[in-house]
């Protein structure tokens, strides 16, 4: 029960803060105030309603509701950040303007004198209250004080409106940029990687690397068809998918995932599972993908290159996600995947999470291809979270000890909020070279 109550309470508090800054402090007109309050309430309710729908019905039950809720969830992350930054700035300005005491108040403390607790005649005269005309004083107060208070209140509302409008405009701009980057701007970076044991005869061998497509509540078969077409345009020798392909059951989204049949590469398509496959059926997906013609590597390897007896070849191995054992009883085992191989051959490993390199680097691997981090997806929040859990965020790294290399894809789809901010989606074209 607490897993529902605690997030709901946090969500309610965050929306109360947003309402206070955007609606109450800006003193909107009555009609606008009611509309804004109702809109914030409905948006807040859409988030738990979406997750309850996923848990009780299916993740494909209401794609429109999912897009609304998760889009709003992504937007409020930036909106909260800018509103809180504005609050901190106002506090800093107030502290800077606070007057500082420069001298001791002679009226508040007794003067230093040869006679204790005595003041000089000058001090007494200076500190004595001046006789005033109470009627004149009252008339001045009636005119001055309310005007002063009115001026302060006007300035406060003006500052609140500027801060709220600026936060909305900047967060909205970032959100729009993030949505475009997530759905339409898939990059195809070419990544040259030199490997010491890679055969010269295969120099320039290309692997199109896909990861974290997340077909499910927000991304469907149309998006996957676009990914397939863009991948084929890179004309790769091999296509590798390193997990988190799906977010849903085979019976719900199997027909959409079947778009993968359109992938074309000389050496076919290889796949390893990610953690999200095990949230949606695990081994059922493994069987389904094999029927589509994908080569699913479950602690297995294949030799690629020239199939003749003396041909140039290298090994490609794959291990399931490191959380797989709890769901399927088949955990990652790099030693089993490479048992009996020729150590003189170069070895490329497919593993969903970068953290798996702690095991795979012990078996003579030259390169690991991974995903999982999404490159942070929504900077800076996602980047911080990913770096706390994984040794590498995105791009090419040399792992020590051992000197193995690892390339971490930013991912091709997205998960959660339909946004990518400073972490563009990618279909990486890995080009292997000999040293």
N, C-alpha and C positions, 0 to 999 in steps of 0.2 A: 504493500500500500504506500509506503514512504517513497517508492520509486516513482509514483504518480504525484503525490502531494508536494514533495519538495520541489521538483521542476516546475509544477504549476504555480507554487508560491513565488518562486524566483521570477517566473514569467510575468505574473501579476504585478510584482514590485517594479520590474523594468518598464512595463507599460504605464504604471502609475507615474513613474518619473518622466516618461516621454509626454504623457498627458499634461503633467504639471508645467513642463517647459514650453510645450507647443500651444497649449490651450489656456490654462489658467493664467500663467504669467503674462501672456500676450494680450489678455483681456479682449478676446474676440467678442463680436456682437452676439447677442443671445442666439439667433438662428444658426450662425456659423459655429458657435460653441457646441450646440446640441448635435449638429451634423458631424463635427470633428470627434466628439466624444463617442458617438455611435460607431463611427468608422474604426476608431482605435479599438473599441470593444470587440467588434466583429473580427478584426484582423488578429487580435490576441486569441480569440476563441478558435480561429481557424487552425492554429498550430496544434493544440492537443487533439482537436477533432480529426485532423489528418492522421496523426499517429494511431489514434484509436481505430480509425477506419482500416489502416494497414494491418493492425494486430487482429481485428475481429473479422474482417472480410477478406481483403487482399490488397496488395500494393497497387494493383491496376484498377481498383474500384472507382476512383474519382481523380483522374489526372488533372482536371481543372482546379479542384480544391488543393491538390498537392502543389501545383505550380504557384497558386496564390499564397499558400502558407509558407512554403520554403523560400519563395521570392521575398516575402515580407521578413522572414527570419534573417535572410542575408542583409536586407536593407537596414534593419534596426541595429545590426552590429556596427555599421558605420555611423548611423544616426546617433546612437548612444555615445560612440567615441567622440564625435564632434561636439555634442551637447555637454559632455563632461569636460572636454577641453575648454569650452567656453566658461564653464563654472570655475575651473581652476584659474583661468586668466583673470576673471573678475575678482576672485579672492586675492590674487597676487597684486592687482592694482590697488585694492583697498588697503592692503597691508603696507604698500609703498607710500600711500597718501596719509597714513595715520600720523598725526603730529607727534614729535618726540620732545620730551621734556629737556629743556636746555639750562634751566636754572631752578634752584630751590624756591618754592613759593614762600615768600617771607611772611605771608599772612597765615600760612598753614603751620609753620614751625616757629617756635619762639626764637628770638634773636639771641646770638651769643653775647653774653654780657657778664660783667663781673658779679652781677647779682642774678642768681638762678631764677628761671621762669619769669623774667621781667622783660618787657619790650621798651624800646626807646620811645620818646614822645613822637618822633617823626613816624615811626612804624604805626603807632596807635592811630595817628591822624590819617595816615594813608589807608589803613585797613578799615577805618570806621565807615559804616554805611552812609551813603549820601541820601539826604532827604529828597524824595521825589514826590511829584504830584500824582497820586494814585489814579485819578481820573484820566490824566494825560497819558500815563503809562498804559492804562487799560485800552484807551482808544488806539494807541500805536499797536498794541498786541493784536487787536481785532483785525487790523489791516495787513500787518506784516507776516505774522506766523502762518495763517492759512495759505497765503501766496507762496511762502517758502515751501511749505509741505506739498502744495500742488506742483511746484516746479520739480521737486525731487521725485514725486510720483510719476510725472510725465517723462522725466529722464529714465526712470526705471523701466517703464513700459516700452519706451523707445529702444532701450538696450536689449530688452527681452525679445522684442520683435526682430531686431537685426540679428541677434544670435540664433533665434529659431529659424528665420528665413535662410540664413547662411548655411546652417547645418542641414536643412532640408535640401537646399540647392546642391551642395557639394556631395552629400550622400546619394541623392538622386542621380547626379551625373556619374558618380562611381558605379552605382548600380546598373545604369544603362550601358556603360562601357563593359561592365562585367558580364552582362547577359549576352551582348554581341560576341564577346570573346569566347564565351562558353558554347554557344550554339553554331556559330558560323565561321569563326576565324581559326581554323585548324591549321597549324603550321607544319612544315615538313623539313625540319632541320637535318642537314647531312652531317654525320659525325664520323670522321676518319679515326680509326683505332688501330694502332700497330701492335702486333702480338709476336713474341719471339719465336714461337714454334709454328706459326701459320705458314703453310706452304706457298712458295712464290708462284706456283702454277695457278693458285686460286686468288692471287692478289686482286683486290677490288671487289671481292664477294660482298653482296649487299643483303642485309636483313632489315625488312620493314618491321619496326617494333611498335606494337599496339599494347596499351594497358588501360585499365580502369575506365572501360567504356560505360558500364553501369546502365545497360538497357533495363528499363523498368518503369517506375512511376512517371518520370519526366522525359526520358529519352526512349524513342520507339524505333520501329523498323525503318522509318524514313531516314532517321539520323544514321542508323547503321548502314543503310544503302549508300548514303553519301560518303561514309567512312570507307566502305568497300571500294567505291569508285576512285576516291582519292588515293587509297593505298595502291590500287592496281596501276595508277598513273606513274608511280615511282619505279615500276618494272623491277621488282626485287627478285633475288634468287631464292629467298626464303621469307616467309611471314611468321613472326613469333608474337603470340598473345600471352602476356604474363599476368593473367588473372584479373579478377573483379570485372568480368564481362557482363554479369547479370545481377539484377536485384528483383527477383521474383521466381516463382515456380515454373517448371517446364510447361505445365498445363495452361499457365496464364500468358506467357510470353514466348513460348517455343516457336510459334509461327513467325514472330518478328526476328528472333535470333537466327532463323534459317536463312536470312539474307547473307550469312557468312559463306554460303555455298558459292557466292559470286567471287570470292577471293581467288586470285591467280598468281602463282609463283612456280618456278621450275621445280623446286624441292618441296613444294607444298606448304602447309600451315601447321605449326606446332603450338601447343597450348599447355600451360600449367595453371593450376587452380590458385585463386586468391581467397582471402578470408570471406568475401561476400558470397562466393559460390556455396559455402557451407552454411550460410544463413538461409539458403533457398533450395536445399535439396542435396547438395554435395555430389555424391556418386551418381545420382539420377542425371545430373547435368553432364557428368563425365561420359556416361553411356550415350546421352543424346548427342553430344558434340562429336563423338566417334562415329555415330551414324551419319552425321553431316559430312564426314570425310576429314575431320581434323585429327592430327596425331597428338593425343593427350599423353604427356609424359608424367607418369606417376612413379618417381624414383627410377627412371629409365633413361637410356641414351640411344642415339642413332649416329651413324657415320654419314657425313655429307661430303660431297665433292665428286671426284671421278670414281666410279664404281668398279673400274678394271683392277686387276690384281696388283699392279704397280702404280695405280693412280694416286694423285694427291688428294688427301682427305683430312678432315678434322672431326672431332666429336662434339655433338650437341647433347647435353644432358638436361633433365628437368626434374625438379622436386616440387611437391605440393606445398601449400602454405603452411607455415609453422604452427598454425592453430588447427590443422586438419585432423589430427589424431583424436581430439575430443569428440568430433562429429562423425568421423568415418572409421576410426581405428587404423587409418593409414597415415602416419606422420612422415615428415620429410626425412630422407636418409641419403645424404650425398654419397656415402661410402657404397651403399647398395646400387645407386645409380651409376657408379663408375667402376664397379667391381670387374676385374679382368681386362680393363682397357689397356691399350698400348700407351705408356707414359710419354713416348716421344711425340705423340700427336697433340696438337693444340686442343684445349677443352674450353668450350663456351657453355656456361650454365644459365638456365632460366629459373628464376626464383622470384616470387611475387614481392616479398618485402626486402629492402636493403639490409635489414638486421640479420637476415639469413646468411650473409657472407661470413659470419663468425664460424659457421660450420662448413660452408662450401669452399672456403679458401684453404682448407686442410687437405683437399684431395687433388692438388696440382692444377687447379683451375687458372686459366689465364684471364677470363673475362666473365663477369656476371651481368645479366640484363634483368632489370627490376622495374617496378612501378610503385604503387601503393601511396606514395606521399602526395600525389597530385601537384607536386612542385609548390605546395603550400595552398594552392587554389585561390584563397582570398587573403592577400597580403594586408596586414602583417599577422593576422590571427592564425590562419592555417599554417603559415611558415613556422611560427613559434611552437605550435602544437606538434607539428611533424618533427621538428628538430629535437624536441624533448623525448620522442619515442624512437627515432631512427638515427643511425650514424651519418646518413647522407640525405640531402634534400632533393637535388635535381642536377643532372649533368654528369660529366665524366670525372671519376676520382681514381686515385691509386690507393689501394688499401694496404695498410701495414698492420702487423708483420706479414711477410710473404710476397708483397709486391703485386698481388692480383689487381686487376682493374675492375671497376664497376661503373656501369652507366645506368642512371635512374631517370626514367621517363617522367615527364610532368603529367602524363595521362592523356587520353584521347576524348573522354567524356568528362563527367563531373559527378559528384555525389553531394546530396543535401541542397543548399541554396544554388539555384541555377545561374551561378556567376563564376567568372574567373578574373581575378584582379592581379595583374603583374605576374601571372603564371599561365601563359597561353597553352591551350591544348595542342598536342603534337602527335604526329605520326613520324617517329624518328627513323631516319634512313642510316643504319649502321653500316659503314663501309670498312671491311677488314683488310688489313695490309700486313705483309711480312716485314720484319725489321732487317 
